[in-house]
Amino acid sequence: MIINIFKAIILGIVEGITEWLPISSTGHLILVDEFIKMDISPAFTEMFNVVIQLGAIMAVVVLYFDKLNPFSVKKDAQQKSDTWSLWSKVIVACVPAAVLGLIFDDYLDAHFHRFLPVAIMLIVYGIAFIVVEKQNKSKTPKCTSLADFTYKAALIVGFFQVLSLIPGTSRSGATILGAILIGASRFVATEFSFFLGIPVMFGASGLKIVKFLANGNTFGVQEILVLLVGMVTAFIVSIIAIKFLLDYIKRNDFTVFGWYRIILGAILIIYWLVAM
């Protein structure tokens, strides 16, 4: 059990860092699991890799609680209305991924939760980030605050989020790219991506837990401890990662993450070819 808890800490650290940086958390968890396998059932490991995200998303809830709370006594009527409007846009953006995720979840698990697809997606979206940032350098963002973010923009970003159903894409990466392409500043794109993750991750985690139990699996003491340790670790590391990213993009663009994805993807493809 001690070894599995130690592995859960490692996976929690990976989740906490990669969930918010546009480099694919699920992809990294799949890759880490290739080398650090927990001595628990494959069904639990698959569920763990998704549900651990609850710890990461709670970091957003804590950091942005005042901003996201429409019932705050500190807010006047207009501020409360703006908060409800933000939540409405988040829900609109969640619809495409929620519908298609329910339909294709099993298919994607069976065909894309593998080494090679993750490596390919890392490279594809790494190139996308470099190209988009190169084109974006001479442009002035049209949307510089969340109040400027329209329902149409939210829906478009929601369709970009669908792309992240394939492991290796990155939910934050796809949504940030989508928002930047339609004129949002990097900061607005990043914050909206954070907020969009709240219903998405709660929904995805709930679905995985229901499927885990529906297939006759149960939670023993070891499983509960491992899951809790992973989630708490992901929460703590996420707090640090979110603050780092928000500070970083005030002075830099996302190009470095594009190169990281390409280099990692290339290394993984070479490893895959050698392993064959």
C-alpha positions in Angstrom: 0.0 0.0 0.0 2.8 2.4 0.9 4.3 2.0 -2.6 1.0 2.7 -4.2 0.5 5.8 -2.1 4.0 7.1 -3.1 3.0 6.5 -6.8 -0.2 8.4 -6.2 1.8 11.4 -4.9 3.9 11.3 -8.1 0.8 11.1 -10.3 -0.8 13.9 -8.2 2.2 16.1 -8.8 2.0 15.4 -12.6 -1.7 16.1 -12.6 -1.3 19.3 -10.7 1.3 20.7 -13.1 -0.1 19.4 -16.4 -3.8 20.1 -15.9 -3.2 23.9 -16.1 -0.2 24.1 -18.4 -1.4 23.4 -22.0 0.6 20.2 -22.3 -2.2 17.5 -21.6 -2.7 16.1 -18.1 -4.4 12.9 -19.2 -1.7 12.3 -21.7 1.1 12.7 -19.1 -0.8 10.5 -16.7 -1.0 7.8 -19.3 2.7 8.1 -20.1 3.7 8.1 -16.4 1.6 5.1 -15.8 3.6 3.4 -18.6 6.7 3.5 -16.3 5.1 3.8 -12.8 2.2 1.3 -12.7 0.2 1.1 -9.5 -0.3 -2.4 -8.1 -4.1 -2.0 -8.3 -6.7 -3.2 -10.9 -6.6 -1.6 -14.4 -10.2 -0.5 -13.9 -9.2 1.5 -10.8 -6.1 3.0 -12.6 -8.3 4.2 -15.5 -10.8 5.7 -13.1 -8.0 7.3 -11.0 -6.4 9.1 -13.9 -9.7 11.0 -14.4 -11.0 11.4 -10.9 -7.7 12.8 -9.6 -8.6 15.9 -11.6 -11.2 16.8 -8.9 -8.2 17.7 -6.7 -6.9 20.0 -9.4 -10.2 21.7 -10.1 -10.8 22.4 -6.5 -7.7 24.7 -6.7 -9.6 26.9 -9.2 -12.7 26.9 -6.9 -10.6 28.0 -3.9 -8.5 30.6 -5.8 -11.5 32.1 -7.6 -14.2 31.6 -5.0 -15.1 35.2 -4.6 -15.0 35.9 -8.4 -17.2 32.8 -9.1 -19.6 33.1 -6.2 -22.8 34.9 -7.4 -24.2 35.0 -3.8 -21.3 36.9 -2.3 -22.4 39.7 0.0 -19.4 41.7 -1.2 -20.9 42.1 -4.7 -23.5 44.6 -5.8 -26.5 43.7 -8.1 -24.5 44.4 -11.3 -21.5 42.3 -10.1 -23.8 39.4 -9.2 -25.5 39.6 -12.6 -22.1 39.6 -14.3 -21.2 36.4 -12.3 -24.4 34.7 -13.3 -23.6 35.7 -16.9 -20.1 34.2 -16.7 -21.6 30.9 -15.4 -24.1 30.9 -18.2 -21.3 31.2 -20.8 -19.4 28.4 -19.1 -22.4 26.1 -19.2 -22.9 27.0 -22.9 -19.3 26.2 -23.6 -19.6 22.8 -21.8 -22.5 21.5 -23.9 -20.6 20.2 -27.0 -18.0 18.2 -25.0 -20.7 16.9 -22.5 -22.8 15.5 -25.3 -20.0 14.1 -27.4 -18.1 12.9 -24.4 -21.1 10.8 -23.2 -21.5 9.3 -26.7 -17.9 8.5 -27.4 -16.3 8.0 -24.0 -16.0 4.2 -24.2 -14.7 4.3 -27.8 -12.1 6.9 -27.0 -11.0 4.9 -23.9 -10.6 1.8 -26.1 -8.8 3.3 -29.0 -6.9 6.5 -27.9 -5.7 5.9 -24.3 -2.5 4.6 -25.7 1.1 5.6 -26.1 1.3 6.5 -29.8 -1.9 8.6 -30.1 -0.8 10.7 -27.1 2.6 11.3 -28.7 1.0 12.3 -32.0 -1.4 14.7 -30.3 1.4 16.3 -28.3 3.2 17.1 -31.5 0.2 18.2 -33.5 -1.0 20.7 -30.9 2.6 21.8 -30.2 2.9 22.9 -33.8 -0.5 24.6 -33.5 0.6 26.7 -30.5 3.8 27.8 -32.3 1.9 28.7 -35.5 -1.0 30.5 -33.7 1.4 32.5 -31.4 3.5 33.5 -34.5 0.4 34.8 -36.2 -0.9 36.4 -33.0 2.2 38.6 -32.4 1.1 41.5 -34.5 -2.5 41.4 -33.4 -4.3 43.4 -30.7 -6.8 41.2 -28.7 -10.4 42.2 -29.2 -11.5 40.6 -25.9 -9.5 41.8 -23.0 -11.9 41.0 -20.1 -14.3 38.2 -19.3 -17.2 40.7 -19.6 -16.4 41.1 -23.3 -16.6 37.3 -23.8 -19.8 36.6 -25.8 -22.1 33.5 -25.8 -21.0 32.9 -29.4 -17.4 33.0 -28.3 -18.1 30.6 -25.4 -19.8 28.1 -27.8 -16.9 28.3 -30.2 -14.4 27.6 -27.4 -16.7 24.7 -26.3 -16.3 23.1 -29.7 -12.5 23.4 -29.4 -12.9 21.7 -26.0 -14.3 18.7 -27.9 -10.9 18.2 -29.5 -9.5 17.5 -26.0 -11.5 14.3 -25.7 -8.5 12.7 -27.4 -5.7 12.1 -24.9 -2.6 14.1 -25.6 -4.5 17.1 -26.8 -4.9 19.1 -23.5 -8.2 20.5 -22.4 -6.6 23.8 -21.4 -4.5 23.8 -24.5 -7.5 23.3 -26.9 -9.7 25.9 -25.2 -6.9 28.5 -24.9 -6.1 28.1 -28.6 -9.7 28.4 -29.5 -10.2 31.6 -27.4 -7.0 33.2 -28.8 -8.0 32.4 -32.4 -11.3 34.3 -31.9 -9.6 37.4 -30.4 -9.3 36.8 -26.7 -6.2 38.0 -24.8 -4.0 35.2 -23.4 -5.1 36.1 -19.8 -8.8 36.0 -20.7 -8.4 32.8 -22.7 -6.6 31.2 -19.7 -9.0 32.2 -17.1 -12.0 31.2 -19.1 -10.3 27.8 -19.7 -9.9 27.5 -15.9 -13.6 28.1 -15.2 -14.7 25.9 -18.1 -12.8 23.0 -16.3 -15.1 23.1 -13.3 -18.3 21.5 -14.7 -16.3 19.4 -17.2 -14.0 17.8 -14.6 -16.8 17.2 -12.1 -18.9 15.7 -14.9 -16.1 13.5 -16.2 -15.1 12.3 -12.7 -18.7 11.5 -11.8 -19.2 9.5 -15.1 -16.0 7.5 -14.4 -17.0 6.7 -10.8 -20.5 5.6 -11.9 -19.0 3.3 -14.6 -16.4 2.0 -12.2 -19.1 0.9 -9.7 -21.6 -0.2 -12.4 -19.0 -2.7 -13.7 -19.0 -4.4 -10.3 -15.9 -2.7 -8.9 -15.7 -1.5 -5.3 -13.6 0.9 -3.3 -11.4 -0.8 -0.6 -9.4 1.0 2.0 -6.3 1.1 -0.3 -8.2 2.5 -3.2 -9.8 5.3 -1.1 -6.4 6.2 0.4 -4.7 6.2 -2.9 -7.4 8.4 -4.5 -7.5 10.9 -1.7 -3.7 11.2 -1.6 -3.6 11.8 -5.3 -6.3 14.4 -5.2 -4.8 16.3 -2.2 -1.4 16.3 -3.9 -3.0 17.5 -7.2 -4.8 20.3 -5.3 -1.7 21.6 -3.6 0.5 21.5 -6.8 -2.3 23.1 -8.8 -2.4 26.1 -6.6 1.3 26.7 -7.4 0.9 25.9 -11.1 -2.1 28.2 -11.7 -0.3 31.2 -10.0 2.8 30.4 -12.0 0.9 30.3 -15.4 -1.0 33.5 -14.8 2.2 35.3 -13.9 4.1 33.8 -16.8 1.6 34.8 -19.5 1.6 38.4 -18.4 5.1 38.7 -20.0 5.3 35.7 -22.3 3.3 33.7 -24.9 2.7 30.0 -25.2 5.4 29.2 -27.7 7.7 27.4 -25.1 4.8 25.0 -24.4 4.5 24.2 -28.1 8.2 23.3 -28.3 8.0 21.2 -25.1 5.1 19.3 -26.6 6.9 18.6 -29.9 10.1 17.5 -28.2 8.3 15.2 -25.7 6.1 13.8 -28.5 9.2 13.0 -30.7 11.0 11.3 -27.7 7.9 9.2 -27.0 7.6 8.1 -30.7 11.2 7.1 -30.7 10.7 5.2 -27.5 7.6 3.5 -28.9 9.5 2.5 -32.1 12.4 1.1 -30.1 10.1 -0.8 -27.7 8.4 -2.5 -30.7 
